[in-house]
Amino acid sequence: MINEQTVEKPKPLKRGMLDNVLEQFNHAADIINLNPNVRKILSITNTEIIINFPVRMDNGDVEIFTGYRVQHNNALGPYKGGLRYHPTVDIDAARALAMWMTWKTSLAGLPYGGAKGGIQIDPSKYSKNELERITRRFTYALGENIGPEHDIPAPDVNTNAQTMAWIADTYMSTKSTSERSKNQHVVTGKPTGSGGLEGRDRATGYGVFLTIKFWAEKNNISLAGKKYIVQGFGNVGYWASHFLEIEGAKLVGVQDAFGSVQNQEGISTEDLFNYSISNNGSILGFPEAKPFESKDFFSMDCDICIPAALGNQITKHNAHTVKATLIAEGANGPTDVEGEKTLMERGITIIPDILCNSGGVIGSYFEWLQNRNGELWQMDEILEKLEKKLRTSFEKVVKYTEENKTDMRTAAFSIAIERIEKAYILRGIFP
């Protein structure tokens, strides 16, 4: 007989990103009365790849790593999406992020579908040489599942231009000598000296800044003097802060993987960035700011909040504490569905991720075109093209919200899904 006192009650499952993206999709699908056959197709992924692969470590031991690549939909063009190296990477996270990429590329008017992937790993525990071998072995294992006209990875959490250079070199090395140069655009986000695009490093953060700027202009609000906080001080958080500071906005709080800091008088973006570089990537101990309790970060006094780290950061447990009047989603899925309901009830505006952080994939598209056509674009024309494309997307979303009396996320999803639905209706479904 089992002693009932020793039986553990099952713990409630944490709501995952896949739950969120599916609920967001179904909500928009209901509103636009999406064709039921197209709905079935878009509710699932096309291809899911899980790879367990061995890599020899610096000490001679062999470790087994698990990598993922999920391809959600390619009705509009090749799959496109980042690769992240993080302990939270799993098949469900890759599914959710791949779906978001489909909506993001569709909303931006790009000829792409959505994909996502990565390796379940804490990269801080490995040397640069080990990370190179891990990346190259993963690329080789993916084989023909990626390709410049099929599936084009890009940087994401804990991956960068160097990672993309390793992937491109490995992939190109598998081709015959005469075909190698034709495959340079197998990835985007490469170093500028290796086929990369000038300004690609700042494209996502610049896009976050631009959507905030467009929102402010629409509402006749000056950004000068506005207080903002940033969760995640990597590529996206830094560049968004950089451009907001130029507009006169004041950075008052930052959180990274190590902790949080605050200074209501303002924090210099460049000083904090330089300090973090000299402090092993951590913002803690920055002399011009005081430590702040990380669990209370979103309750910090500010006008604008930029979650630019991981998913599911603003939830029903902390949404009621948010002080900001505007949330600009620099990360993918930082606000869960229940948290969003609370924010909307409180009258807080959310610029949704598939619009707010789409500057990155737009920049990737420019790099892909540059490689494909053998061109070299200059920084000023790249930023100008990026602003024009993002403004078009922003104005479409705003127009939809006003005409249909809805929120920006529902509008963005509806526009994105309707474009894909039209593609299926026009071309039919094989056979």
Secondary structure, DSSP 8 states (H G I E B T S, - for coil): ---GGGS---------HHHHHHHHHHHHHHHHT--HHHHHHHTS-SEEEEEEEEEE-TTS-EEEEEEEEEEEE-SSSSEEEEEEEETT--HHHHHHHHHHHHHHHHHTT-S-EEEEEEEE--GGGS-HHHHHHHHHHHHHHHGGGSBTTTEEEEE-TT--HHHHHHHHHHHHHTS-GGGGGGGGGGSSS--GGGT--TTGGGHHHHHHHHHHHHHHHHTT---TT-EEEEE--SHHHHHHHHHHHHTT-EEEEEEETTEEEE-TT---HHHHHHHHHHTTT--TT-TTSEEE-GGGGGGSS-SEEEE-S-SS-B-TTTGGG---SEEE--SSS-B-HHHHHHHHHTT-EEE-HHHHTTHHHHHHHHHHHHHHHT----HHHHHHHHHHHHHHHHHHHHHHHHHHT--HHHHHHHHHHHHHHHHHHHH----
